[in-house]
Every structure is written in structure tokens, then in C-alpha cells.
Amino acid sequence: MFEKDVMTLHKQVVEFRHFQKQYYPQMTEENDNGEWEIGLMQWNEMNSTYLKIVENYVPESVEEELIDDMLYVIARDSESSGLLIETLQYPQWFEVLCRHSVVTDYYNARWQFAEQIGNYEGESNIKDLLFCFIECGDEYTERMALQSLCEHFPEQAEAYAVKFWNRNIYKEDEYQKIMALYALHRVKSPLLKKYAAKAYELKYCHLKEWADRFCK
């Protein structure tokens, strides 16, 4: 049964790729908003098969093709992250997929794992992958990793928050600084007031709003 479901998922992924290429040729990993689930039969079928595999089997010996297919499906679900949230209930699958997501080309899968690993309650060392996500060179993935770092490595979150604030390596860094403030607030850092004050010196309106929120 496992092999049959794996083959079914692969067939559905191939068909979905064809559908996407035919009807949404401009769609890329970076601009896919993940809203495929709205009345789309192809998505519903692919989604159901993914969940069937996660819920009924354990990843004892998983081939690369299946991992790639599963990461592809997760990436398409980036609007709600519902599939990955469901996968958290099956730690063995979450761990296997998370390890592969670090090097995947599926951008929308990678940042979801960086975010959802903050909710991971298992005992494996995949939490250490946060230090890969947070240095990956992708702005949004790194932000999600800092958010998760607050949950698993609060003692290091403060240093990364300061780094995020000061480095200015992205063209628009307002949200980097907002996440830095969030991290300082989340770990109850004594540096929060200092960086909130810095926020008021900058032109960023949203950053000032978050500074107000965190310093009330």
C-alpha cells in the first residue's frame, strides 16, 4: 500500500506541475501565494494523498523522489501552512522533511520549516537546523528562524536580534528590525528599550508601531 500511495502522490505532483505550467506560467517559487486550495480539485487530491502518507506510514526508508514530492506539496500550501502544521503531529516525518528542507530549492517549503520548527516538541537535534536557516541568505526564512530561535535557543536569540538590527544587508530591512524587536521582547532582553528607542529615530512607521506595542 505504501508504494501505491507513493506512486499516486508522484503522479499527482507531475500533473499539478503541468497544470501550473499551463495555466500559471508566470508562477515561480518566490511569487506563489499558496492559495491553490480554493476549489481546485488537483490540489485537494494531492493534499489528501500527502496526508494519507504522513498519517499511515513511518519514514523508515524514504527515497529522494518521495521527499522531493512531499516538499513540493508543502511549498504549494504556503498560504496557510496547514499541511506542515498537521505534519508536526507526526514528528518522524517532520524531522525527515525538515532536514531536507534546508537545502531544497522550494523556497516556500524552507521558510515554513524555519517557522514551524518553533512549535516542534520532539527530542531530535533538528532544532539545531535553525542555525542553518538563520544564515541561509534568504530574508524571510531568516526572520522566521529568529522567531523560532526564541523558543528553542532563547539564550542566543538576543545576539541574533542585535545582528539582525545592525547588519543592513537587505534593501528593505524594516521587517528584519521588527523581528529583532520581537525577539528581544520574547526573551525579555534588557536591550529591548535601547532598540525600541532606536526605532523612533528611523523612518519606518511599522517599526515604530511595534516599538510602541512591545514597550507598553
C-alpha positions, 0 to 999 in steps of 0.5 A: 500500500505504501508504494501505491500511495507513493506512486499516486502522490508522484503522479499527482505532483507531475500533473499539478506541475503541468497544470501550473505550467499551463495555466500559471506560467508566470508562477515561480517559487518566490511569487506563489501565494499558496492559495491553490486550495480554493476549489481546485480539485488537483490540489485537494487530491494531492493534499489528501494523498500527502496526508494519507502518507504522513498519517499511515506510514513511518519514514523508515526508508524514504527515497529522494523522489518521495521527499522531493514530492512531499516538499513540493506539496508543502511549498504549494500550501504556503498560504496557510501552512496547514499541511506542515502544521498537521505534519508536526503531529507526526514528528518522524516525518517532520524531522525527515522533511525538515532536514531536507528542507534546508537545502531544497530549492522550494523556497516556500517549503524552507521558510515554513520549516524555519517557522514551524520548527518553533512549535516542534516538541520532539527530542531530535537535534533538528532544532539545531537546523535553525542555525542553518536557516538563520544564515541561509541568505534568504530574508524571510526564512531568516526572520522566521528562524529568529522567531523560532530561535526564541523558543528553542535557543532563547539564550542566543536569540538576543545576539541574533536580534542585535545582528539582525538590527545592525547588519543592513544587508537587505534593501528593505530591512524594516521587517528584519528590525521588527523581528529583532524587536520581537525577539528581544521582547520574547526573551525579555532582553534588557536591550529591548528599550535601547532598540525600541528607542532606536526605532523612533529615530528611523523612518519606518512607521511599522517599526515604530508601531511595534516599538510602541506595542512591545514597550507598553 
